[in-house]
Amino acid sequence: MECAVFLHAIHADRMISLHMTDAPASFTANDYATRIPEGCGVVGIYNHPEAAKLANLALYAMQHRGQESTGIATFDGERIRLHKGRGLVSEVFSEKAISRLHGNVAIGHVRYSTTGENSAHNAQPLRANYRGGHMAVAHNGNLTNADELARALEANGAIFQSTTDSELLVHLIAQNRTGDFIEALKAGFQRLHGAYSMTILRDGDMYAIKDPHGFRPLCLGTLGGDSWVVASESCALDILGAQYLREFQPGEMMAFRNGKAEIIPLLPPKDPAFCVFELIYYSRPDSVAAGGAIYKFRKRLGEELAREHPSQSDVVIAVPDSSNPAALGYAAASGIPLEIGLIRSHYIGRTFIQPTQTKRDFGAKIKYNPVREVINNRSITMVDDSIVRGTTARKIVAMLREAGAREIHFRVTAPPWKHPCFYGIDTPDEDKLIANQMNTEEMARYLGVDTLAFISMDGLMRAMPKTVGYCTTCFTGRYVDGRPRRSSKLMEPGAK
C-alpha cells in the first residue's frame, strides 16, 4: 500500500506542498556491483490519452539509467497525480497504480543510486502546489552551485523537504514574484549552474529544458498528430512507436501547451560539452545520439583500441553488456575470434541476500559467470569500457583465472578515469579512483592481468562523431567553467 506524506513550506503568501511516496522497501544489503552508477533518465508525454502507460513503458526502456527509484506524475485536469517509490520500475508500478494516474500529460523519472541518502524523499518527480499552480519536476544531472543556492533560498523562507538538488527549481519558481511562469522559469534557470536535462509538468502544460552546455542527453519525438514525447534516450521512443526527430540543443527549452509544441528562448548556448561517457557506456547501444547510433560508435572504439594496443591471444571476450559492440570491433580489427566468455545475469534486483559466513565475495559472482569451455587453457583478450575503482575488474579477472585462463590481456575503451564528475555521474573522489593512484603497470599487477592498455585521448576522439563538443573532464581534469566545489546531487542546506 502506498504511504503518502504531504509537507508544506510557507514563503510569504506562497505555499509549497511537496508530496513524497514510498513503495514497500526491500531488505537492505550491500550493492552487488561497484561499476559506475548510471545517470538518471527522464521522460515526458504530452497530449496522449494513455500518457501514464506510455511513460511507464519509456521508463522500462531506460531502466539501465537508474535502479534506485522511479516515479510518474500526471495532470488530471484539476491536480497533479503522483506515484513514485524506491525500486525498479516493475517493483514500483502495478497496473492498479498506473490506472490511478489520470490525464493526457505525464512526466517520469528513473534515479541512479547515489553515495548519499537512499530515501523516498529524493525520488522523483518532485511535486509542488504553490500560489501559481501545480507543478512537478524530473531532473537528470547535477547542479554544481546547489549548496550556495539552497542557503540563499532558506534565508528567504524556503523549507526543503528533500536533499536532492532538483528541489531548487521548485523554490526558485515559488519565490518569483512576476506571476508569469515562463519568466519565472527563465529567472530560475539563470541561477542554476551545472548539468540539467529536465521535464516539467505545470498544470496541463509540459516543458523540456537542457542546460547551456548540453551535458546530458534529451531527445524529441512525435507520437503522431499533436502528441509529443521527450526522453533521455531514443530507445524510450522506440518502445512507444514514436518517431525520433532530434536531440535538444544546449540551452533550449520547448513548451508543449494548447496542443502545440514551440521553442522558447531560455539561455544562450555555451561551449558544447556533451558527456562522452554517454557514448562509451551509459546509453543503450540501440539509442541514437550525437547524430548516429551508439552501437556504431562503440564498435569503432573497439577497432581503434585494437589498432593502438594489439594483443596476441586466442580469443576476444567482452565484459557484458555495454562492452559487447567494442569487443566485436576489437575482434574484427585484430583478426582474433570473438567468443562469449562471460555470461551476465539480467535478473538481479536492487539487492540480494549474502551468506553470512563466507570469505568469498558473491558480489561479482552473482552478476557474471565464466564459460569455462571458452576460457580454459587459452590466452584471453578481455574488452571493457572503463575501470573506476578496479574492484569489480579484479574479481572478474580472478574468475577467469579460476576458469583456467592461461593469459589475460585487458583492453579498455576509455582512457584512465582520474577525476570525479560533477555533472550527473556519481563518481568517487580522486583517492578512490584507481587510475589516479596507480600507473598502468601498477594497475595491471593489482588486477592480476598479464597486460593492460587504455585507449588514448586521441584514439577516443578519432572514434567519436564530430557533430558535437564533448565533456572529457573525467579523463583530463579540465572542468567546464572551472572545477566546481561539489559533485553529489545531495544538498546540504543550512550547512556552513
Long-range contacts (C-beta under 8 A, 24 or more apart in sequence): 2-83, 2-85, 2-97, 7-161, 9-158, 9-159, 9-160, 9-161, 9-171, 10-157, 10-159, 11-156, 11-157, 11-158, 11-171, 11-174, 11-175, 12-157, 13-131, 14-130, 14-131, 14-132, 14-174, 14-175, 15-129, 15-130, 15-131, 16-128, 16-129, 16-130, 16-159, 16-170, 16-171, 16-174, 17-127, 17-128, 17-129, 17-130, 18-126, 18-127, 18-128, 18-161, 18-162, 18-167, 18-170, 19-82, 19-127, 20-84, 20-120, 20-121, 20-123, 20-161, 20-162, 21-71, 21-82, 21-83, 21-84, 21-85, 21-120, 21-123, 22-85, 22-86, 22-120, 22-123, 23-84, 23-85, 23-86, 23-87, 23-91, 23-92, 23-120, 24-85, 25-86, 25-87, 26-86, 26-87, 26-91, 26-349, 26-350, 26-351, 27-351, 27-353, 28-351, 29-351, 29-352, 29-353, 29-354, 30-354, 30-363, 31-113, 31-350, 31-351, 31-363, 32-348, 32-351, 32-352, 32-363, 32-364, 32-366, 32-367, 33-363, 33-364, 33-367, 33-392, 34-363, 34-388, 34-389, 34-391, 34-392, 35-386, 35-388, 35-392, 36-277, 36-281, 36-386, 36-388, 36-425, 36-427, 37-112, 37-113, 37-114, 37-425, 37-426, 37-427, 38-64, 38-65, 38-66, 38-67, 38-112, 38-282, 39-65, 39-66, 39-112, 39-140, 39-141, 39-216, 39-232, 39-275, 39-278, 39-282, 39-424, 39-425, 40-65, 40-66, 40-109, 40-110, 40-111, 40-112, 40-124, 40-139, 40-140, 40-141, 40-232, 40-424, 41-65, 41-66, 41-109, 41-110, 41-140, 41-231, 41-232, 41-233, 41-236, 42-107, 42-108, 42-109, 42-138, 42-139, 42-140, 42-197, 42-198, 42-199, 42-218, 42-230, 42-231, 42-232, 43-106, 43-107, 43-108, 43-109, 43-138, 43-199, 43-229, 43-230, 43-231, 43-232, 43-236, 44-105, 44-106, 44-107, 44-108, 44-138, 44-199, 44-201, 44-206, 44-208, 44-228, 44-229, 44-230, 44-231, 44-256, 45-105, 45-106, 45-107, 45-223, 45-227, 45-228, 45-229, 46-104, 46-105, 46-206, 46-227, 46-228, 46-229, 46-256, 46-261, 47-104, 47-105, 47-225, 47-226, 47-227, 47-228, 47-256, 47-259, 48-104, 48-223, 48-227, 49-104, 51-101, 51-103, 51-104, 51-105, 51-106, 52-98, 52-101, 52-102, 52-103, 52-106, 53-98, 54-106, 54-223, 54-229, 54-240, 55-106, 55-107, 55-108, 56-89, 56-93, 56-98, 56-108, 57-236, 57-239, 57-240, 58-108, 58-229, 58-231, 58-236, 58-237, 58-239, 58-240, 59-89, 59-108, 59-109, 59-110, 59-236, 60-89, 60-90, 60-239, 61-233, 61-235, 61-236, 61-238, 61-239, 61-284, 62-110, 62-231, 62-232, 62-233, 62-235, 62-236, 63-88, 63-89, 63-110, 64-282, 64-284, 65-110, 65-112, 65-140, 65-232, 65-233, 65-282, 66-109, 66-110, 66-111, 66-112, 66-113, 67-110, 67-112, 67-113, 67-350, 68-111, 68-112, 68-113, 68-114, 68-118, 68-123, 68-350, 69-110, 69-111, 69-120, 69-122, 69-123, 69-124, 70-108, 70-109, 70-110, 70-111, 70-123, 71-108, 71-109, 71-123, 71-124, 71-125, 71-138, 72-98, 72-101, 72-106, 72-107, 72-108, 72-109, 72-125, 73-101, 73-106, 73-107, 73-108, 73-125, 73-127, 73-136, 73-138, 73-201, 74-101, 74-102, 74-103, 74-105, 74-106, 74-201, 75-103, 75-105, 75-134, 75-201, 75-203, 75-204, 76-102, 76-103, 77-102, 77-103, 77-204, 79-129, 79-134, 80-127, 80-129, 80-134, 80-135, 80-136, 80-201, 82-125, 82-127, 82-136, 84-109, 84-120, 84-123, 84-124, 84-125, 85-120, 85-123, 86-118, 86-120, 86-123, 86-350, 87-349, 87-350, 88-349, 88-350, 91-349, 91-350, 103-204, 104-204, 105-201, 105-204, 105-205, 105-206, 105-256, 106-201, 107-136, 107-138, 107-199, 107-200, 107-201, 107-206, 108-138, 108-199, 109-138, 109-139, 109-140, 112-426, 113-350, 113-426, 114-426, 114-488, 114-489, 114-490, 115-426, 115-428, 115-488, 116-163, 116-488, 116-489, 116-490, 117-163, 117-490, 119-162, 119-163, 121-161, 121-162, 121-163, 121-164, 122-162, 122-163, 122-164, 122-490, 124-164, 124-166, 125-199, 125-201, 126-162, 126-164, 126-166, 126-167, 126-170, 128-170, 128-174, 130-170, 130-173, 130-174, 131-174, 132-173, 132-174, 132-179, 132-181, 132-184, 133-181, 133-202, 133-203, 134-202, 134-203, 135-170, 135-173, 135-200, 135-201, 135-202, 135-203, 136-200, 136-201, 137-166, 137-167, 137-169, 137-170, 137-198, 137-199, 137-200, 137-201, 138-166, 138-198, 138-199, 138-200, 139-164, 139-165, 139-166, 139-169, 139-196, 139-197, 139-198, 140-195, 140-196, 140-197, 140-198, 140-216, 140-218, 140-232, 140-424, 141-194, 141-195, 141-196, 141-197, 141-198, 141-211, 141-215, 141-216, 141-423, 141-424, 142-194, 142-195, 142-422, 142-423, 142-424, 142-486, 142-487, 142-488, 142-489, 143-168, 143-192, 143-193, 143-194, 143-195, 143-196, 143-489, 144-193, 144-194, 144-195, 144-422, 144-423, 144-484, 144-485, 144-486, 145-191, 145-192, 145-193, 145-194, 145-484, 146-194, 146-486, 146-489, 146-491, 147-485, 147-486, 147-491, 147-492, 147-493, 147-495, 149-191, 149-192, 150-491, 150-492, 150-493, 150-494, 151-493, 151-494, 151-495, 153-493, 154-493, 154-494, 160-491, 160-493, 163-490, 163-491, 163-492, 163-493, 164-489, 164-490, 164-491, 165-489, 165-490, 165-491, 166-489, 167-491, 168-192, 168-491, 169-198, 169-200, 182-255, 182-264, 185-209, 185-253, 185-266, 186-266, 186-267, 189-266, 189-267, 190-267, 193-481, 193-484, 194-422, 194-423, 194-484, 195-422, 195-423, 195-424, 197-232, 197-248, 199-230, 204-257, 205-255, 205-256, 205-257, 206-255, 206-256, 206-257, 207-253, 207-254, 207-255, 207-256, 208-248, 208-253, 208-254, 208-256, 209-252, 209-253, 209-254, 209-266, 210-248, 210-249, 210-250, 210-251, 210-252, 210-253, 211-250, 211-251, 211-267, 212-250, 212-251, 212-267, 212-268, 212-269, 212-270, 213-250, 213-269, 213-270, 213-271, 213-272, 213-273, 213-471, 213-480, 213-481, 214-248, 214-249, 214-250, 214-251, 214-269, 214-272, 214-273, 214-274, 214-468, 215-273, 215-274, 215-275, 215-423, 215-424, 215-471, 215-480, 216-275, 216-278, 216-423, 216-424, 217-247, 217-274, 217-275, 217-278, 217-283, 217-289, 218-247, 218-248, 219-244, 219-245, 219-246, 219-247, 219-248, 219-288, 219-289, 220-244, 220-245, 220-246, 220-247, 220-248, 220-254, 221-245, 226-259, 226-260, 228-256, 228-261, 230-254, 233-283, 233-284, 233-287, 233-289, 234-287, 234-288, 234-289, 235-283, 235-284, 235-286, 235-287, 238-286, 244-288, 247-289, 247-290, 270-481, 271-469, 271-480, 272-468, 272-469, 272-470, 273-423, 273-469, 273-470, 273-471, 273-480, 274-468, 274-469, 274-470, 274-471, 275-423, 275-424, 275-425, 275-470, 275-471, 276-460, 276-464, 276-470, 276-471, 276-472, 277-386, 277-414, 277-425, 277-474, 279-464, 280-385, 280-386, 280-413, 280-414, 280-460, 281-322, 281-385, 281-386, 281-414, 285-322, 285-324, 285-325, 290-464, 290-465, 290-467, 290-468, 291-465, 291-467, 291-468, 292-465, 292-467, 295-325, 297-463, 297-464, 297-465, 298-322, 298-323, 298-325, 298-326, 298-329, 298-385, 298-413, 299-325, 299-326, 299-328, 299-329, 299-332, 300-329, 300-463, 301-326, 301-329, 301-413, 301-455, 301-460, 301-463, 302-326, 302-327, 302-328, 302-329, 302-330, 302-331, 302-332, 302-333, 302-383, 302-413, 303-329, 303-330, 303-332, 303-333, 303-463, 304-329, 304-455, 304-459, 304-460, 304-462, 304-463, 305-329, 305-330, 305-383, 305-411, 305-412, 305-413, 305-453, 305-455, 305-459, 306-330, 306-331, 306-333, 306-334, 306-411, 307-333, 307-459, 308-453, 308-455, 308-456, 308-459, 309-411, 309-453, 309-454, 309-455, 310-334, 311-336, 311-381, 311-409, 311-411, 311-451, 312-379, 312-409, 313-378, 313-379, 313-380, 313-381, 313-407, 313-409, 314-378, 314-379, 314-380, 315-339, 315-341, 315-374, 315-378, 315-379, 315-380, 315-381, 316-380, 316-381, 316-383, 317-341, 317-342, 317-374, 317-375, 317-380, 317-381, 317-382, 317-383, 318-342, 318-382, 318-383, 318-384, 319-368, 319-382, 319-383, 319-384, 319-385, 319-393, 319-396, 320-344, 320-368, 322-385, 323-383, 323-384, 323-385, 323-413, 326-383, 326-385, 326-413, 327-383, 330-381, 330-383, 330-411, 334-381, 336-381, 339-371, 339-374, 340-371, 340-374, 341-370, 341-371, 341-374, 341-375, 341-380, 341-382, 341-400, 342-368, 342-369, 342-370, 342-371, 342-396, 342-399, 343-368, 343-369, 343-370, 343-371, 344-368, 345-369, 361-395, 363-392, 363-395, 364-392, 364-395, 364-396, 364-399, 365-395, 365-399, 368-396, 368-399, 369-399, 370-399, 370-400, 370-402, 370-403, 371-403, 372-403, 372-404, 375-400, 375-403, 375-404, 375-405, 376-403, 376-404, 376-405, 377-404, 377-406, 378-404, 378-405, 378-406, 379-405, 379-406, 379-407, 379-408, 379-409, 380-405, 380-406, 380-407, 380-408, 380-409, 381-409, 381-411, 382-408, 382-409, 382-410, 382-411, 382-449, 383-411, 383-412, 383-413, 384-410, 384-411, 384-412, 384-413, 385-412, 385-413, 385-414, 386-412, 386-413, 386-414, 386-417, 387-412, 387-416, 387-417, 387-434, 387-435, 387-443, 387-447, 388-417, 388-427, 388-428, 388-433, 388-434, 389-428, 389-432, 389-433, 389-434, 390-434, 390-443, 390-446, 390-447, 393-447, 394-446, 394-447, 394-448, 397-447, 397-448, 397-449, 398-448, 401-448, 407-450, 408-448, 408-449, 408-450, 409-449, 409-450, 409-451, 409-452, 409-453, 410-444, 410-447, 410-449, 410-451, 410-452, 410-453, 411-453, 412-452, 412-453, 412-454, 412-455, 413-455, 414-454, 414-455, 414-460, 414-475, 415-454, 415-455, 415-456, 415-457, 415-460, 415-475, 416-440, 416-454, 416-475, 417-474, 417-475, 418-474, 418-475, 418-477, 419-473, 419-474, 419-475, 419-476, 419-477, 420-474, 420-487, 421-473, 421-474, 421-487, 422-473, 422-479, 422-483, 422-484, 422-486, 422-487, 423-471, 423-473, 423-480, 425-474, 426-487, 426-488, 426-489, 427-474, 427-487
